[in-house]
């Protein structure tokens, strides 16, 4: 997408059943505020709902008409499709919007999936080889349903024209990141208008995500995992983790083996490597900087650990994201 030649940027908000009103309000308000700083209103939007399974065809959101998907003009194009899910996963979600989403992505439109909207993009095969953020409430179920996807507990992720977002207030951070990519010239004024010093970046972690992911485990084990998660750049010694978790080092070993079938040392290393991979494929930071930020002082040791865990070196992993064969994997999935 060539932002230098943009005269307009049109959003389509696809409102799923039970969609989040908070997320929608945050996105619309950010767009309206951004337009105020532009000589011409660059951003426009249409609100759409899937009417393939509804008997009525008229919905109004805050005095704005929401169009049925079936009546959109033939050939009407959008630059970005927002799949706005709700706070409850629908096992039997309608397939009505699938062709619409596929068509626009193949034509070069960007996609945004929030909350349960992440499930729809995953089911379409569009999230393969990409970092995927989802609300911690859905992480376990989605990870089991799509074991080959790279889920994380970040507030949002962006790769190859697709945002995935946990929703809630993280929606505002994601929208500011999106606006910064399209019209960076207005970013600082927009931050000031919204009374934001600096928005959170995509690698910020959801609060309480680990507790939800490992709910049901003992308090000492959860405390240990949280300590590890909070100290990725400067790893703690196992004795220190055990002490602050209220157990001995040997007890900590037993807890990890019993509940996670892993040693605490190896689990800690894997946390650091997963965090490193998020940075490798989701940022332009140098591999050395990524290694240092995840507690590896020797680049060669980092590369060896990375390759042992992920099956390829950090450099190969980053290259694969832009490699013609891998970037077309999703196209193969769509046409097969």
C-alpha positions in Angstrom: 0.0 0.0 0.0 1.6 3.3 -1.1 0.8 5.8 1.7 2.6 8.7 -0.2 -0.2 8.7 -2.8 -3.1 8.4 -0.5 -6.0 10.7 -1.0 -8.4 8.8 1.2 -8.3 5.7 3.4 -11.5 3.9 3.8 -12.3 1.6 6.8 -15.0 -1.1 6.9 -16.0 -2.0 10.4 -17.5 -5.5 10.3 -19.5 -5.8 13.5 -19.8 -9.4 14.7 -22.6 -10.6 17.0 -22.0 -9.2 20.5 -19.2 -6.8 19.2 -17.4 -4.6 21.7 -18.9 -1.2 21.9 -15.8 0.1 23.8 -13.4 -1.0 21.0 -15.6 0.5 18.3 -15.9 3.8 20.1 -12.1 4.0 20.7 -11.4 3.4 17.0 -14.0 5.8 15.6 -13.0 8.6 18.0 -9.3 8.1 17.1 -10.2 8.4 13.4 -12.3 11.5 13.9 -9.5 13.2 16.0 -6.9 12.3 13.3 -9.1 13.9 10.6 -9.1 17.1 12.5 -5.3 17.5 12.0 -5.4 16.8 8.3 -6.1 19.4 5.6 -8.7 17.1 4.1 -10.5 14.3 5.8 -8.3 11.4 4.8 -10.1 8.8 7.0 -13.6 7.6 6.3 -15.5 4.5 7.4 -18.6 2.4 6.9 -20.2 0.3 9.6 -21.4 -3.1 8.3 -23.1 -6.2 9.8 -23.5 -9.7 8.5 -27.2 -10.1 7.7 -26.9 -13.6 6.3 -28.3 -15.1 9.5 -30.5 -12.3 10.7 -34.2 -11.8 10.0 -34.1 -8.0 10.4 -32.0 -5.7 8.2 -31.8 -2.5 10.1 -29.3 -1.7 12.9 -28.3 1.7 14.2 -25.2 2.4 16.3 -25.2 5.8 18.0 -27.4 7.4 15.3 -25.3 6.0 12.5 -26.8 3.5 10.1 -25.1 0.1 9.9 -25.3 -1.4 6.5 -26.1 -5.0 5.8 -23.1 -6.7 4.2 -25.4 -8.0 1.4 -26.3 -4.5 0.1 -22.8 -3.1 -0.2 -22.3 -1.9 -3.8 -20.7 -4.4 -6.1 -17.0 -3.6 -6.3 -17.0 -1.2 -3.4 -13.5 -1.2 -2.1 -12.0 -0.7 1.3 -8.4 -0.1 2.4 -8.8 -1.8 5.7 -11.3 -4.3 7.1 -11.9 -4.4 10.9 -13.3 -7.7 12.1 -14.8 -6.5 15.4 -15.6 -9.5 17.6 -17.3 -9.7 20.9 -16.4 -11.0 24.3 -17.8 -14.5 23.8 -16.5 -17.0 21.2 -19.2 -18.1 18.8 -18.7 -21.8 17.9 -21.0 -21.5 15.0 -20.0 -18.2 13.6 -21.6 -17.3 10.3 -19.4 -17.7 7.2 -21.1 -14.9 5.4 -18.2 -12.4 5.7 -15.5 -14.9 4.8 -15.5 -14.2 1.0 -15.7 -10.5 1.6 -12.6 -10.6 3.9 -10.6 -12.9 1.5 -11.4 -10.7 -1.5 -10.2 -7.5 0.1 -7.1 -9.0 1.5 -6.1 -10.5 -1.8 -6.7 -7.0 -3.3 -4.2 -5.5 -0.8 -6.4 -4.3 2.0 -5.1 -4.4 5.5 -7.0 -6.4 8.2 -7.6 -5.8 11.9 -9.1 -8.5 14.2 -10.1 -7.7 17.7 -11.2 -10.0 20.5 -13.1 -13.0 19.0 -12.5 -11.5 15.5 -9.1 -13.2 15.8 -10.8 -16.6 15.5 -12.3 -15.7 12.1 -8.9 -14.7 10.6 -7.4 -17.9 12.1 -10.1 -20.1 10.5 -9.4 -18.5 7.1 -5.7 -19.4 7.3 -4.6 -15.8 7.2 -2.5 -15.8 10.4 -0.1 -18.5 9.5 3.6 -17.5 10.1 2.5 -14.3 11.9 2.5 -13.2 15.5 -1.0 -13.4 16.9 -2.3 -11.4 19.9 -5.6 -12.4 21.5 -7.3 -11.7 24.8 -6.0 -13.9 27.6 -9.5 -15.3 28.1 -9.3 -17.0 24.7 -5.6 -17.9 24.6 -6.0 -21.4 25.8 -8.9 -22.4 23.5 -7.4 -20.8 20.4 -4.0 -22.3 21.1 -5.6 -25.7 21.3 -7.7 -25.2 18.2 -4.8 -23.7 16.1 -1.6 -25.3 17.6 0.6 -24.1 14.7 -0.1 -20.4 15.1 2.2 -18.2 17.0 0.0 -16.8 19.8 1.4 -14.4 22.4 0.1 -12.4 25.3 1.0 -9.0 23.8 -1.7 -6.3 23.6 -1.5 -6.3 19.8 0.7 -7.6 16.9 1.2 -6.4 13.4 2.7 -8.4 10.4 2.2 -8.3 6.7 -0.8 -5.9 6.8 -2.7 -7.7 9.6 -3.2 -6.5 13.1 -4.5 -8.8 15.8 -5.5 -7.2 19.1 -6.6 -8.2 22.6 -9.3 -5.5 22.6 -10.3 -3.3 25.6 -8.1 -0.3 26.1 -5.4 -1.9 24.0 -7.5 -0.9 21.0 -6.5 2.7 21.5 -2.8 1.8 21.5 -3.3 -0.3 18.3 -5.2 2.5 16.5 -2.4 5.1 17.4 0.1 2.7 16.0 -2.0 2.3 12.8 -2.4 6.1 12.4 1.4 6.5 12.9 2.0 4.1 10.0 -0.3 5.9 7.6 0.0 9.6 8.6 3.0 9.9 10.9 3.1 13.7 10.5 0.2 14.1 12.8 1.2 11.6 15.5 2.6 14.0 18.1 -0.3 16.4 17.8 -2.8 13.5 18.0 -1.1 12.2 21.2 -1.3 15.7 22.7 -5.0 16.0 21.8 -5.7 12.6 23.4 -3.6 13.4 26.4 -1.2 10.5 25.7 2.5 10.9 26.5 3.5 7.8 24.6 1.1 4.9 23.6 2.1 1.4 24.5 3.9 -0.6 21.8 2.6 -3.9 20.6 5.1 -6.0 22.7 3.5 -4.7 25.9 2.1 -7.7 27.8 -1.6 -8.0 28.9 -2.0 -7.6 32.6 -2.9 -10.8 34.4 -2.4 -12.8 31.2 -0.2 -15.4 32.9 -2.6 -15.9 35.8 -5.4 -16.7 33.3 -3.1 -18.9 31.2 -2.0 -20.9 34.2 -5.1 -20.6 36.3 -5.6 -23.6 38.6 -1.9 -24.0 39.3 -0.5 -23.3 42.8 0.2 -19.8 43.9 4.0 -20.5 44.3 4.2 -21.7 40.7 2.3 -18.7 39.3 4.5 -16.3 41.3 7.6 -18.0 39.9 6.3 -17.7 36.3 5.3 -14.0 36.8 8.8 -13.3 38.2 10.3 -14.9 35.1 8.0 -13.0 32.8 8.9 -9.7 34.5 12.7 -10.4 34.2 13.4 -11.4 30.7 16.1 -8.9 29.9 18.1 -9.6 33.1 17.3 -13.2 34.1 17.2 -14.1 37.7 18.9 -17.1 39.4 16.7 -20.0 40.2 17.5 -19.6 43.9 16.2 -16.1 43.8 13.0 -17.1 42.0 12.4 -19.9 44.5 13.0 -17.6 47.5 10.5 -14.9 46.3 8.0 -17.7 45.5 8.2 -19.0 49.0 9.6 -22.4 48.2 13.0 -24.1 48.0 14.9 -24.6 44.8 14.1 -28.4 44.9 10.4 -27.7 45.6 10.3 -25.4 42.6 11.8 -28.1 40.4 9.1 -30.5 41.5 6.3 -28.0 40.9 7.4 -27.4 37.4 7.9 -31.1 36.6 4.5 -32.0 38.1 2.4 -29.3 36.5 4.3 -28.3 33.3 6.5 -31.4 32.6 9.4 -29.0 32.4 12.3 -27.8 34.5 12.1 -24.1 35.7 15.4 -23.3 34.0 14.2 -24.7 30.6 10.8 -23.0 31.0 12.5 -19.7 31.7 14.7 -20.1 28.6 11.7 -20.8 26.5 9.9 -17.7 27.8 12.8 -15.6 26.7 13.1 -17.3 23.3 9.3 -16.8 22.6 9.7 -13.1 23.6 12.7 -12.9 21.3 10.7 -14.4 18.4 8.0 -11.8 18.8 10.6 -9.1 18.4 12.3 -10.9 15.5 9.2 -11.1 13.4 7.3 -8.1 14.7 10.0 -5.4 14.8 13.0 -4.2 12.8 15.3 -4.3 15.8 18.7 -5.9 15.1 19.2 -9.5 16.1 21.9 -8.4 18.5 19.6 -5.9 20.2 16.9 -8.6 20.4 19.3 -11.0 22.0 20.5 -8.4 24.6 16.9 -7.4 25.4 16.0 -11.0 26.2 19.0 -11.7 28.4 21.5 -13.2 26.0 24.9 -11.7 26.2 26.5 -13.9 23.5 24.9 -13.7 20.1 26.2 -17.2 19.1 24.6 -18.7 22.2 21.3 -16.9 21.4 21.3 -18.2 17.8 22.0 -21.8 19.0 19.2 -21.7 21.6 16.9 -20.1 19.1 17.6 -22.7 16.4 17.3 -25.6 18.9 13.8 -24.4 19.9 12.3 -23.1 16.7 14.2 -25.2 14.1 15.8 -22.2 12.4 18.2 -19.3 13.2 16.8 -15.9 14.1 18.0 -14.6 10.7 16.4 -17.4 8.9 13.2 -16.9 10.8 13.1 -13.2 9.9 13.9 -13.8 6.3 11.1 -16.5 6.1 8.6 -13.8 7.0 9.5 -11.9 3.7 10.3 -14.9 1.6 8.1 -15.3 -1.4 7.3 -18.9 -0.7 6.1 -18.3 2.9 4.3 -15.1 2.2 2.2 -16.9 -0.4 1.3 -19.8 1.9 -1.9 -18.1 2.9 -2.8 -17.7 -0.8 -2.3 -21.4 -1.3 -4.7 -22.1 1.6 -7.4 -19.8 0.1 -7.4 -21.3 -3.4 -7.1 -25.0 -2.4 
